[in-house]
Structure formats: structure tokens, C-alpha cells
């Protein structure tokens, strides 16, 4: 194959032991790569942008934003690095250019991943905002933590590529992290508790809960504390870490409410009436709407009454409905017992005393006592 004859002035060495012809080839390669990548970027944005206008999904919008965040400076450095492969650069200059290109690529990767984190946070926040505003706020805090971890890892990779020994740095950060964690362990415990509440959802804002002797409605879930409006009006603030170590009763997740109705009637009640009482109670309970009867029995013989027990369910978690149905059943029970002449037993106890001794026996006992007292 015949070698092309270039003009002598093109083969004249002008810089860094490379002729002008090599520099022109390197510049042409770099320019072609640069313009080609920018053209690809423009085409992708145009095509996906048109598609995004016709669809309701936000994934294509995310891809468009991702491509738009590609920096021209990074594209230029990549093009220059590819063009420099045609040159015989000195060792230090080639290493420096390569390191700068890798650093630019790492920054670009960080920008892309940051865009991905922002897109995920925005999407998750929209999904949760209507159901749980507190978790949407905490997800925003997770964005900061995720970006901090991301850029820390990229920084370590960049330092490693520049020849820095990151092993000692990572070890130092580990020891320092342990010391900081021990110093702020309560704060970290509450922070992790808030993340656990968001992810596991033992309760959300607006739920009525009981923790120990405290009961109220959840007003807010923060990074460190959860605020509950007590039934007596005051605001009770729980550290998230302590809250998750307690037994939490979430009343908002009740499907039904169980009621145990106990009462007693007097012992003078005839046996046939006692046998009819469970049927009377069953008719009263079954006649109420949104109430499911379970059982009614003559439970036993009490100290001062014949005891009955009835179990029924309110088929709604609404507390006002629960109290309304319970009140209606109690009133109907009073009216039915009044019609049937059935008397409720009270809590008094009858004590039987021995009969009084005859008068003559009392006089004899008094005389005997006086005789014993005389000397």
C-alpha cells in the first residue's frame, strides 16, 4: 500500500515531540467525538421529549432530565482524552489528563445518580402525601442522607484514582464514626426509629393510639420525636426510639369493637324467668343495626346475684357509634326487665345474725358475771 505523502510542514514537530499532523488528527478526533456526543444528546432529548408529552408516566420525563444534565464540559474532556490517544504525551501529562477525565466522569455519574435520587423522592412523596404527610417529610430527609453517602463514595473513588491511600482514611472515618455514634447514640436511635416508623408504619398521622397510660391522636412524626394530642387536650411528645420499644395500641385499625355486657339479677327470680333472660338479651342485641350477637349465658351464682354475661360486636370502628349502640342496648334491657318484672341485683350483701337470747337467760348471765366480780 502506497504511503501518503504529506507536506513537509505538516510533519514538523511543534509541541511535545509530536508533529503538527498528529495534533491535527488528535484535534479532529476530539472534535468529532465532541460534536457526535452532543448530537446524540440532542436527538435523545428531542425524541424522548416528544414521547413524554404524549404519555402520563414520569419515567420518560426522568430520562429526558437525565440526558439534559449531561455536562458539555465532561463530554469535552472525554473527547480530548480520546483524541490524545493519537499523541505521544509525556507520562505526567498523560496521567494528569486521564485523572482529570476520570474525575469529570465521576462528577457526571454523581449528577446522574443525584437526579435519580431526586426523581425517586419526588415520586414517592407524591404517592404518600395524601395518605401520610409525615412520611413524605421524612422521605425528603432520606434524600439528604442518600446524597451524602453517594458523594462520599465518589470522593473516595476519586482519591483512590489520584493515588491517595484511602485505606487509612476509611479506617479513620470508621473510628471517628464510631466515636460520633457513641456520643449521639440517642439521637441516632431516634432517627432510626423515625425511619422504622416510616417504613414499617405501626401508625400514621391521624391515628388514635395508646402508649402505656397515654392515649391520643398522632399529630406529627418528626426525625427525633412523635407528637400525640392527648384525649385530655395536652400534647405528649415521645422520642421515637422509646416509642418503638413500648407496646403501642393503634385504635384506628380496629375493624370491630367487642363488648362484654355483664349484669346480675336477684336470687328471688324464678328459674323459668332466669332461663328466659338470655333469649330476651339476644332479641335486644340482634335488633340493633351494625351489631353482631355472639352469645348470652347465665354465667354463675354470685355472692349476691345471679350473674349473666353477653358478648356482642359493633361492626364498625367508629367510637361514637360504639357508644350509641351500647347505650341503646342498655336502655332496651332496662325497659324489657321492667316489663317482665325482673329486678337487677345490687352490690349489697345480706349478713344473717344469730337470734337474740331470751330475757331470763340474759339476766342469769348478768348475775353470774356479778358474782364472779365480787371478792
Protein Blocks (a to p, Z undefined) as FASTA:
>chain_A
ZZddddfklmpcfbghiafklmmmmmmmmmmmmmmmmmmmmmmmmmmmmmmmmpmbfklm
mmmmmmmmpcfklmmmmmmmmmmmmpccdfklmmmmmmmmmmmmmmmmmmmmmmmmmmmm
mmmmmmmmmmommlmmmmmmmmmmmmmmmmmmmmmmmmmmnopafklmmmmmmmmmmmmm
mmmmmmmmmmmmmmmmmmnopacehiacdehjbccddfbdcfkbccdddfkopacdddfk
lmmmpccddfklpfbdcddddddddfklcfklmmmmmmmmmmmmmmpghiacfbdcdfba
cfkbccdddddddfbfbfklmmmmmmmmmmmmmmmmmmnopacddfbdcddddddddfkl
mmmmmmmmmmmmpZZ
